[in-house]
Amino acid sequence: MTKQVRQLDRVVIRFAGDSGDGMQLTGDRFTSETAQLGNDISTLPNFPAEIRAPAGTLPGVSSFQVHFADYDILTPGDAPNVLVAMNPAALKANLGDLPRGADIIVNTDEFTKRNLAKVGYAANPLEDGSLDGYSVHPVGLTSMTVGALADHAVSKKDAERAKNMFALGLLSWMYSRPYESTIRFLERKFAARPELVSANIAAFKAGWNFGETTEDFGVRYEVKPAKMPPGTYRNITGNAALALGIIAVAVRSKLPVFLGAYPITPASDILHELSKHKRFGITTMQAEDEIAAIGAALGASYGGALGITTTSGPGVALKGETISLAVALELPLVIVDVQRAGPSTGMPTKTEQADLNMALFGRHGEAPVAVIAPKSPSDCFHAAIEAARIALTHRTPVILLSDNYVANGSEPWLLPDIDSLPDLRVEFATEPNGEDGSTFLPYLRDPRTLARPWAIPGTPGLEHRIGGLEKADKTGDISYDPANHDFMVRTRAARIEAIEVPDMEVEDPDGDARVLVLGWGSTYGPIGAACRTLRQRGHSIAQAHLRHLAPMPGNLGDVLSRYDRVVIPEMNLGQLAHVIRARYLVDAIPYNQVRGLPFTASELETMLEEVVKNA
């Protein structure tokens, strides 16, 4: 049967099912296949916090959305063109996000009376006409998979588990994806059980062949490769990029790097990844708690390594006292906060940007630190290097604010030239620096960076006192002198303000925009996509994005003053907007949501169009 092949410029697909249905694996494999074709990609995994949520229920639905195109894209897409629903719960949880006319591929085997009742369906939506506005493709994914594996030496339970590979095979056929890498992946994943290798490969091929032969899918689609700068690319998540950035720091600084971490969602993958790379001088320690993790990291920095700790919001709260100690000791330390929805345990697998206030102000006393935030998964690599540069150059703690959306999302990453990365080598103190030639002054500062000397313990003649008690200027002796305390507090603040950060760049193609959209962190993609669409419709609008949140770019005040309206979308209740208003006396317009999900480009587009029209 010869089928029509139709060209598309972009597609958004969402795989959805129980958390045990393998939707994250299915989405990840489809993404990897798509990356090989050279499409631009952006993904959005969305899964429950429970290890195994109740099967067939709405809270147990796990999904993976992938947006791929033949041009540069900025978000995982607002609305899926295709939904693969493995059960009634997956259909009900995601139906509201679909536009009319979208394709819905449903696993009919799971639409039993019991499963329908679990999610409140009084009648079968596949039969009652409620889905007439969609293109519904009923497929017995489970039964067809079991049938395809009838001759394989696997149990019925293992055969049923392979239904995600059947679905992957079908979607790979529909969108003309290569599958060789998936075959190799399955061979590696199930290498210890050859029967599962052959079963999963057979299920995948059965799905592919079903698409090829069934009359229900009369069209096959192609999406051409995107035009991207030449080079070697790989698909990468934010957590993986951040881990590789830390490895690059070890290479470029020629320092040992120590990671002290306690497992916490969604930061644990950084610990997992770095534990594989000891050959680059990386030491990882899974500590008994968050306080021990940062204490060990700070101790490593005192000993001449770069100490790093990774966590999420609840962990940063516990680490606050040790961050304050690092401020007093004036030692390099990087704290990675992969933000999640709070407060308290909150929603561990959902995203939010609500830790900004804690990063800027969440310590007792005047305890300023540097704060930076990556804007996308691949940018996590460069943000890690920048955090280390600041920490090493200025002997200060640096908080890197990632979030769940950036950490688990993925996109193509152009591998950098290692030699083009900044030189992060540092000079340790090796001899006395006092005027008499025999005295070591541990708080005698570099006039440019205001950093104090970094002396490795045990260096002859450089013995000095450390601890949380206030230190005397230059000598480092314990001091309760009021004037000295005032001087040291102001000097520590000045050390942060002395950090060199690039000027704020503004994207204002026409140069006549009256509205500026200011973002930080993971809002970059949705803001950029919304501004792009508005410009295509003839509206002038400017966009600027903050990477450095403390200190902020020196020209930010001038940039803000050039626009009549400044809009700040955030996944919190206006934390950056409050800072901008207080510091620059700008009547910033906050736009906030805290749903545990990223902004969609369309909601920002609608809001920003109203602001532009009324500016």
N, C-alpha and C positions, 0 to 999 in steps of 0.2 A: 504494500500500500504506500503510494507516494503522498506525502503530506506537505501542505503549504508551509513555507518558512517565512516568517514575518520579522522585519527589523524593528527593534525598539531602541530608544535612547536611554531609558532607565527603567528599573523594576524594583519594587519593594516586596519582599517575601517574608512572611512570619510563620515559623514552625511553632505549634503549640500543642501541649499535651500534659499528662501527669509528669511530676518531677522524676518519676522512674521510667519515663518513655524515651529518654535519650535525646531530648530536643536540643540541649546545649551542644552535644556531640554532633548531631545532625546539622545544626546551623554552622558549627565550626568547620565541618568538612565541606559544606557547600561554599562557605566563604573562601576556604583554601583553594577549591577548584576554580572559583571566580577570580581569585588573585592571579592564578596562573595565566588566565586569558588576558590580563592587563587592564581589566576594568578598574575604575576607581570604586572604592568600597567604604561603607561605614556601617557598623553593626551595633545592635542594642540587645544584649542578653537581659532577660528579666525572669527571675526565679524566686521561689519562696525561701524563707530563712530556715525552715525546718529541713532536717536531713532527709526525711521521708514524710512529706505531708500526706494527709488522708487521701487515698486514691479516689479519683472521680469527683473531687470536690472543687469548688471555686478557689479556695485558698491554696490548693495544691497545684494549680496550673503553672507550668513553666513554659516560657516562650523565648524565642531567639529571632530577632528581626535583622535582615540584611538588605541594604540598599546598594545597588550597583548600577553603574552608568558608563556611558562612553564620553563623559566629560567630568570636570572637577566637581565633586559634591562635598557638602559640609555637614550633613546630618544623616542619621539612619532612616530618614523619611518620616513623614507625618502619618500617612495612611497606607496600609499594605494593599498592593494590587492582588496579592495571592495570600490566602490563609490555608495552611494545612492544619486541620483540627483532628486530633487523635481520639477525641471523645466529646460528649455533650458539654462538659465543663469548659473545655478549651474553646468550643464554639461560642458558648454564652459569654465567657469572659472577654472575648476579643471581637465579637460581632459589632459592637458599637463603634469600633475604630475603622471599620471598612467603609469605603465609598460604595455607592450603588454601582452594580456592574462588576464588582470584584469577583475573582475566581475563588471558590471555596472547595477545597478537596477534603472530604470528610471520611473518616474511618467508620463505615456503617456498622461494623461488627460490635462497636461499643455503644450503639444507640439502643440499648435495652431499656425496658421499663424501669428497672432498678436504677440504672445510671441516669436516666432522664429525671426520675424523681429526686435524686440526690441534689440536683441543681435547680429544682423547681419548675421543670417543664411539665405541664399538664398533658401536652400532646407532643408527638414527635415533630420537631421543626422541619424535618426532611419531608414530611407528608402533609403538613397543615397549611401550606402556602405562604408561611411567614418569610420564606427565603426567596420569594418570586423575583425580587429585585436584584438577585445575585446570580452568577453563573455557577451553579452547584454541580460538583462532580462526585457522586457517591461511589466510593471504592471500598471493598472489603479488605482493607490493608492487612488485618490480622489473619483472616482465613486464607487469603491468597498467599501470604508469606508461609504459613504452616503447610499449605499445599505444595508450594515450591520446594520445601525442605523435607518432603515426605521420605525421600530416599537418603537423607543425611542422618548420621549417627548422633543426633542431638535430641534432647527431651522436648516435649511439647512446650514447656515453659521457656526453654532457650530459643525454640523456634519462634514463639510469640514475641520474645524480646527483640528479634531481628526485624520487626516491622518498621522500625525507623530507617533501616537500611533500604527497605523496599521503597519507602517514601522518598528517601534521598535519591535512589536510582530514577524514580519517576520524574522528580523535579530536575535532576541533572539532564535527563533526556529533553524535557520541555524547554529548557533554556540553553541547550547545546553546550553543556559544561564538560570538560575533560574529566575522566574518572581514574586515570592511571595512579594518581597520587593517593586516592582513596583506597584503591586495592593494596598499595604498598603500606598504607597506614594500618589497614586491617591485619595484614600479615605481621606487622610489628606488634600491634596491640594484643593479639591473641596467639602470639608465637608459642606460648606454653601449652596451648590447647588447639591443635591443628583442626579438630572437628569444628570448632567455632570459626576458624578462619574460612574454611570452605563454606560453612553455612551462611555467614554474613556476606561473603562475596556473592554467593548464589542468590541471596535475597536482594542484594543491590542490583544484580543483573536482571532478576525477575521484574523488578520495578521498571528498569530501563526498557525491557522488552515489552512490558505491558503498555507503556506509553507509545511505543513504536507500532503496536498492533491493534490497540483498541480504537473504536470509532468515536469514543467520547472525547478524545483529545485530537482534534483534526488539524491543529496548528502547532507548529514548533517555532520557538522564538530565538532570535540572536541579538546580542548586544555587543557592538564592536568595542575593541579596546579603546581606552581613553588616551588622549594625547598628553603625555607627562614628560617632564624633563628626563633626558637619557640617564641611565645608570642602573644599578642593581637594586631591586626592591624586594621587600618581604612584607607579608602581612603581620602586624604586630598589635598586641594589646597594650594598654597604658602601663599595667604592672610589669609586663615583660620589658617594655622600653625603659622604664625606670630602673629596673634591675641591670639592664645593659649599660645604662648611663652610669650607674655606680661602678660597674666594672671598668668603664672608660676612665672614671676618676682615679681608680687604682693604678691604671696604666700611665695616665698623664701626670699624676702627682708623684709616682714612684714611692708611694707610701703604703704601708699595710692598711687595709680597710676592715673595720670590725662592725658587724651588724648584730646588735642585741635586739631581739624581738620576742614578743609573746603572741601566739597565734590569735588573730582576730579578723573577722570578715569586715571589709573586703581587701585587707592588706596582706594576707598570709602568702599569696602567690609570690610576693617579692622575696620573702624568706625562702620559699621553696626553690625559686630560680637561682638565687645567689648561693645556696648550699651546694649547687652543682659545679661551682667555678672557683674552687680553692686554688687552682693553679695560677690564678691571677692575683694572688695575695689577699683573697677574701676569706675572712674568718666569720662564721655565723654561729650564733648561740641562741638556742630556743630557751628562754628564761622561764622561771617558775611564775613570774607575774610581770606586769608592766613596769613596776618600779625597779625591779631587779634588771630588767632589760635596758632601761635608760641609764641606770647606775653603772652597769658594765660598759656601756658605750662611752659614757663620760670618762670613766677610768681608762679606757683605751686611748682616748684623746690625750689625757694627762701623760700617758706613757709614750706618746709620739706617733700614734696611729690616727686615722680619721674615724671617729666614732659616729655611727648612724643607728637610728632606731626607727622602726616602722610600726604604725598603729592606725587606729581610727579614733573618732571623737572621744569615746569613753576612756581610751588609753591615754589620750593627751591630758584629760582631766587628772588622771592619776600621776602622770609624769610632771605635772606643773612645778612641784617643789624642786625637782632635779634640774629642770630647765632654768629655774631661777638661780640655782647653784652654779650652773654653767655660765650664766650672765655674770655672776660675781667672780668666778674663776677666770673668765675671759679666755675660754678655750673653744676650739672649733667643735661643732656638733651639728648634725643634720637630723631633724625630726620630720619624718614623712607621715602626714595625716591624710589617709584616704577616707574622705568624709562620707558619712552615711546618715540616714534620717534618724534624728533623735527627738527628744532627749532620752537619757538613760539608755536602755537597750534599744529602744525605738524600733526601727525597721531595718535590720542589719544588712539586707540585700538591696535596699532602695537608696537612691541617690539624694543628695542635698548639699547645699553650700553654707550651712549654718554654723560653721566653726570659725568664721573669720574674726568675730569679736574675741573669741577665746585665743586665737593665734596672736592678735594684736595686743590684747589687754589682759589675758587670763592668767596673771601671776601676781603675787603680793608685792607691794612696793613698786618702785619705778624699775621695771625689768624689761627694757626694750630688746626685741630681737628682729632679725630680718625675716620677711615673709614673701614667698613667691608662689605662683600658681601656674601650672601648665594649662594650655588651652585645648589640647587634643591628645589622643593616645600617643602618637609619634612624638609630640612635643615633650612628653615626659622624659625622654632621653636627654634632651638639651636642658630641661629644667633641673634635672639631677646634677648635671655638670655645673650649671650656674649656681645652684645651692652650695655645692662644694667649693666653688671658687670664692664665694662670699665668705663662707665659714673659715676657709684656710687663710684668706688674705686679711680678714678683719678680726679673726679669733673670736667668733661669735656664734651662738646658736642660730640656726636658720630653720624655719618651719616651712616645709613644702606642702601646700594644700592641693592635693589631688582630690578626686571624688569617685564614687562608684561608677558613674557614667563613663568617665575617662578611663578608669582603671580596667574595666572589663570590656569596654568597647574596643574595636579594632579598626585599622585602616592601613593602606600601603605606606611603607616607610622606605625612603631612599637612604640606603646605607651611606654614611658619611665617610669622607677621607679622614682616617685617624690623625694624620699629620696636620689637618686643618683645625683640629680641636684645640682649645686653649691649653697652654703650658701651665700646669697646676703645681709645679715643684715649689717647695718652701725651703727657707733657710732656718735651721734651728740655731738657737743660741749655743755657742761653743766656748765662749770666754767671757770674763767679766766685762761689764759695760759702764761701770762707774768712772768718774773723772780720775779717781786715784789709781785706776788700772787693776785693782784687786777686789773691788766690790761688785757684786751682781745686783742690779736693780730690776726686779721682775716686773715692775709697773712703769718702767721708762718707755715711753711710747714712740712709735714711728710717727713723724710729723705729718705724713700724708694720710695714712690709714688709721692712725690712733691705735693701732694694734700693739699689744705688749709682746715682749720676746717669748718664744716658745722653747722652753728648756726641757730636754728629756731627763727624767729623774736619774740620778746617778752620775750625771756629767760633773767631773771634778771642778770644784770652785763655784758651782752654780746652785748650791743648795738654797732653797727658798720655801717660804711658808704658803700653804694653800688652805682653803676652807671658806665657809660661808660668812664668817665675820668680816665686817668692813675692813678694807685694807687702806693703808696710808699710800698716798701718791708716791710713786717711784720705788720706795723701799718694800712695800708689800707688808709691812708690819701691821698688826692689829691696831686699829685706831677708832676711838670714840669722839674724836675732835669734830665739832659741828661744822666748821669751815671745810675741813677735809671731806666730810661726808657729802656736803653740798657740791663740792668740786667733783668728786668721783661720780655722783649720780648724773651730773650734767655731762661729764666726760663720756660715760657709757652711752648716754643718749646721742652725743655728738658723734661717737664712733659709728653708730648705725646711720646717721645722716650723712656721714662721710663716704658711705658706700657708693661707688660709681655705677649708675644704672643708665641705660640708653634713654634718650629722649622719647617721649610718646609720639608714635607715628599715627597719622590720621588718614583713613581712606575716605576721601571726599573728591570723587572723580571730576565733578563739575566745578568745584571750588566755591559754590554759592549756596551750600546747604545751610539752613537755619536750625536744623535739629541734629544733635549729636547723640548717638547711642553708645554708651560706655558700659563695657562688660568686663568680667574677669573670670578666669578659669574656664569651665566647660560650657559656659553660655556662648562661647565664640562661634560655634557652628550654627546654632539656631539664629543668632543675631545676624551673622553674615549672610545666611540664606534668605532671611527676611529682607535685609537691605538690598540684596541683589535683585530680588523680585520687584521691590518697590522702584528701583532705578529703571528696570526694564519697562515699567509702566509709566515712566516719565517723571517720577518724584525725585527730588534732590534730597539726599540724606547722607550723613557722615557716620562713620563707625570708628571707634578706637577701643583698644583692648589692653587692660592692665595685666602684665606679668608680675611686675614688682609692686607689692602692696605695702611694703615697709623696707626701705624708704620708697616713696612714690617718685616718678620721673620729675626732674626739676622743672620741666616746661609744662607740667600738667595744668597749673593754674592759668597760664596764658592760653592753652588749648581750650579749656572750659569757657573762658571769657569771650571767645570768638562766636559762640552760638547762643541763640535766643532760648533754646530749650535743650536740656540734657536729660536723657532718659536712661535709667539704670535697671535693666532686668536682672533679677537674682533669684536663686532657689533658696530664699530665706525671707525674712520679713523686713528687708531693707538695710542690712548691715553696712554695705559699702556706701549706700546712699546717705546714711547718717554720718559716716566719716567725711564724705565729700562736702556735705552741707556744713559741717562744723569747721573743717579746715579751710575751705575755699569760699565759703559764704555764697555758694551757688544753690539756687532753689531747684535742686535735682528732683526729677519725677521718678519715684520708685515704681517698679512693676514686679510684683512678687507672686510666687506660687511655691507651695511646699507639699506637693502630692507624692513625693518619692519618685517622680519621673522628670526627665528633662523637658524643657520648653519644646513645643513644636514651632516650626518656622511660620506656620499659618497663623497661629494665635499672636505671635509677635508682629507679623505683617499687618494684621487687622488693627492691633493697638497702635502701632507706629504710624499707620496711615492717618488715623484720627489726629495724632499729635502733629504730623506734618501739615495737615489741612488747616489746623487751628493755630499754627505758629505765626 
